[in-house]
């Protein structure tokens, strides 16, 4: 799965669209930049701290806990229960 396909797509928590990923990989939620999604699937905060990653199957992990996945249309989905 290519993470690049999620650039320019939306971010959802449950059924609610909360943000988007711009064409450069910057992730915005509620109008604020929260992280950068790199081409190799890392989610970086302030370009120094690894917040999470996307594995080769499209599953999203924060600290080795699965919290979401990339949907069929390449939007990012986070599970409300997993983020809880």
N, C-alpha and C positions, 0 to 999 in steps of 0.2 A: 504494500500500500504506500502510495506517495503522499507524504504530509503536505507537499506543495499544492496538492489539489484542494486543500482546505483554506489556502490563502484566498481572501476575498469572500469568504463564507461567514455564516452566522454561528453564534454561541448560544446554546440553550441550557437551562437548568430545568429539568423536567419538561413541561410543555411551554414554558415561558422563554421567549427570546430575550436574552439579557445583554447581548453584545455582538461583536463581530471581530473578524481577523482581517486586517487590511492586506493589501497585495504584497507587503514586505514582511508579513508574519507578526506584526504588532497586534497583540490581543487587547481589546477594549471591552470593559464591562461597566455598565452604567456611566458611560462617557469618560472613564478613566483607563489609562493604559495600565494593565496589571502584569503583563509578561510579554516575552517574545517567543514565538514558536520558530525554532530553527529548521533548516532544511533537513536535518537528520533526526528530527522528532523530539528535540529537547525543549522544555519550557523553562526559559530563563527569566529570572527577576533581576532587573538592573544589570543585565548582561553578565552577572557574576555568580549568581546563586541558582543552582538547579532546583526548580520547584517540582518538576515532574517530567514525564516523557510519554511518548506514544510508541508502542511496540509495533512490530512488523505486521500484526494482525489488525491494527487500528484501535487497540484498547489503550485507554489513558490511565496512567498511574501517577499518584502522588505518594512519595515515600513508600513504594512497593505495595500500595493499596489501590486496587482498581476503583476508579471513580467515574469512569465514563468510556465513551468510544466515539469513533468517527462514523457518522451515519452514511447510508448509501449515497446520499446527495453531497457528501463531503462536509456537511455542517458538523460542528463539535457538539456533543451531547454529554452533559454531566448529570449523574444521578443525584437527586436531592438527598436520598437516604445515605448514599456513600459519602457525600460532602458533610452531612449532618453534624 
